[in-house]
Amino acid sequence: MTLPYRIGFGEDAHRLAAGRPLILGGVPVPHAERGAVAHSDGDAVLHAVADALLSGLSLGDIGAHYPDTAAENAGLDSRLILTRCLDLVRERGYVPTNVALVVTLDRPKLGPLRAEIARSVADLLGLAAPEVGVSFKTSEGLAPDHVQVRVTVLLARGEG
């Protein structure tokens, strides 16, 4: 039986270090003193969205598709990872219809980037910006040296 809707959940976290860029949702974060330490470009938002897409259809996770042990994935643009994962979802007859994401980061404050991140993620998924909810939280000092993102996505049977 083919379900008309599927729900996916994704989560990603990266340690922060000086001298690295911080990119979230395909948007470079200005004035970030530290960026994500990762094998790829470290965009935790796009990694979590990609994992949510994959999990919604039981397709594993991005680590299975893009292992950090593979040299060809070094510095990989996360927009490419997300696009390829979206292709896998569309090949199975589903499309994302709604995304909700929460970014936990102590510094810098991300509020001014909310609309830009929502637009960027929406564009990558073929959605209207209002279909991507973006929330920001701090760790209240409990985990100041990392960025963490949690995402849910609603997938619907549709044209891919």
C-alpha positions as CSV (number, residue, x, y, z in Angstrom):
1,M,0.0,0.0,0.0
2,T,1.4,3.4,-1.0
3,L,0.8,6.0,1.6
4,P,-0.4,9.5,0.5
5,Y,1.8,11.2,3.1
6,R,5.1,10.4,4.8
7,I,6.8,12.3,7.6
8,G,10.6,12.5,7.8
9,F,12.9,13.6,10.7
10,G,16.5,14.7,10.4
11,E,19.1,16.0,12.8
12,D,22.6,17.2,12.4
13,A,25.3,18.8,14.6
14,H,28.8,20.1,14.1
15,R,31.5,21.3,16.4
16,L,32.4,25.0,15.8
17,A,36.0,26.2,15.3
18,A,37.7,29.4,14.3
19,G,38.8,29.9,10.8
20,R,35.9,28.0,9.3
21,P,32.9,29.5,7.5
22,L,29.4,29.1,9.0
23,I,26.8,28.3,6.4
24,L,23.2,27.5,7.4
25,G,20.5,26.7,4.8
26,G,22.9,27.6,2.0
27,V,23.3,31.1,3.5
28,P,26.7,32.3,4.7
29,V,26.4,33.7,8.3
30,P,28.1,37.1,8.4
31,H,30.2,38.0,11.5
32,A,30.4,34.3,12.6
33,E,33.6,34.0,14.6
34,R,33.5,30.2,14.2
35,G,32.2,27.8,11.6
36,A,31.3,24.1,11.4
37,V,34.0,21.5,11.4
38,A,32.9,18.9,8.8
39,H,34.1,16.8,5.9
40,S,31.7,18.7,3.6
41,D,30.9,22.4,3.9
42,G,29.2,21.7,7.2
43,D,25.8,23.2,6.5
44,A,23.9,21.6,9.4
45,V,20.5,22.9,8.1
46,L,20.8,21.3,4.7
47,H,22.3,18.1,6.2
48,A,19.3,17.8,8.5
49,V,16.8,18.5,5.7
50,A,18.5,15.9,3.5
51,D,18.3,13.4,6.4
52,A,14.6,14.2,6.9
53,L,13.9,13.6,3.2
54,L,15.7,10.3,3.3
55,S,14.2,9.1,6.6
56,G,10.6,9.9,5.4
57,L,11.0,7.1,2.8
58,S,13.3,4.8,4.7
59,L,16.3,5.6,2.5
60,G,18.9,5.7,5.2
61,D,20.9,8.9,6.0
62,I,23.4,11.2,4.3
63,G,26.2,9.3,5.9
64,A,25.3,6.2,4.0
65,H,25.0,8.2,0.7
66,Y,27.9,10.6,1.3
67,P,30.4,8.9,3.7
68,D,32.9,11.2,5.4
69,T,35.6,8.6,4.6
70,A,35.2,9.3,0.8
71,A,37.8,11.8,-0.5
72,E,35.3,12.9,-3.2
73,N,33.0,14.2,-0.5
74,A,35.6,16.5,1.1
75,G,34.4,20.1,1.0
76,L,31.2,19.0,-0.8
77,D,28.6,21.7,-1.2
78,S,25.6,20.7,0.9
79,R,23.2,22.2,-1.7
80,L,24.3,19.3,-4.0
81,I,23.8,16.8,-1.2
82,L,20.2,18.1,-0.7
83,T,19.4,18.2,-4.4
84,R,20.6,14.6,-4.9
85,C,18.5,13.4,-1.8
86,L,15.5,15.3,-3.2
87,D,15.9,13.5,-6.5
88,L,15.8,10.1,-4.7
89,V,12.5,11.2,-3.0
90,R,11.0,12.4,-6.3
91,E,12.0,9.2,-8.1
92,R,9.8,7.4,-5.6
93,G,6.8,9.6,-6.4
94,Y,6.9,12.0,-3.4
95,V,7.5,15.7,-3.0
96,P,8.1,17.8,0.1
97,T,5.2,20.0,1.0
98,N,6.2,21.5,4.3
99,V,9.4,21.8,6.4
100,A,9.9,22.9,10.0
101,L,13.4,23.4,11.3
102,V,15.0,24.5,14.5
103,V,18.6,25.7,14.7
104,T,20.3,25.7,18.1
105,L,23.3,28.1,18.2
106,D,24.5,30.4,21.0
107,R,26.3,32.9,18.8
108,P,25.8,34.8,16.6
109,K,22.1,35.6,16.8
110,L,20.4,34.4,13.6
111,G,17.1,36.2,13.7
112,P,18.0,38.7,10.9
113,L,18.7,35.7,8.6
114,R,15.4,33.9,9.2
115,A,13.7,35.0,5.9
116,E,16.8,34.4,3.8
117,I,17.3,30.9,5.2
118,A,13.7,30.0,4.7
119,R,13.8,31.3,1.1
120,S,17.0,29.4,0.4
121,V,15.7,26.1,1.7
122,A,12.4,26.6,-0.1
123,D,14.1,27.4,-3.4
124,L,16.2,24.2,-3.1
125,L,13.1,22.1,-2.4
126,G,10.8,23.8,-5.0
127,L,8.6,25.3,-2.3
128,A,7.2,28.7,-1.4
129,A,9.1,30.3,1.4
130,P,6.0,30.2,3.8
131,E,6.2,26.4,3.6
132,V,9.5,26.5,5.4
133,G,9.3,27.3,9.1
134,V,12.5,28.4,10.7
135,S,13.1,28.7,14.5
136,F,16.2,29.6,16.4
137,K,17.2,28.6,19.9
138,T,20.2,28.9,22.1
139,S,21.6,26.2,24.2
140,E,21.5,28.6,27.2
141,G,25.2,28.1,27.5
142,L,25.0,24.3,27.8
143,A,26.6,23.6,24.4
144,P,28.3,26.8,23.2
145,D,30.8,25.1,20.9
146,H,28.4,23.5,18.4
147,V,25.5,24.1,16.1
148,Q,22.6,21.6,16.0
149,V,19.6,21.4,13.7
150,R,16.4,19.4,13.9
151,V,14.0,19.1,10.9
152,T,10.6,17.6,10.2
153,V,9.4,17.3,6.6
154,L,6.0,16.3,5.2
155,L,6.2,14.4,2.0
156,A,3.2,13.9,-0.2
157,R,2.5,11.7,-3.3
158,G,2.9,14.0,-6.2
159,E,4.6,14.9,-9.4
160,G,8.4,14.9,-9.1
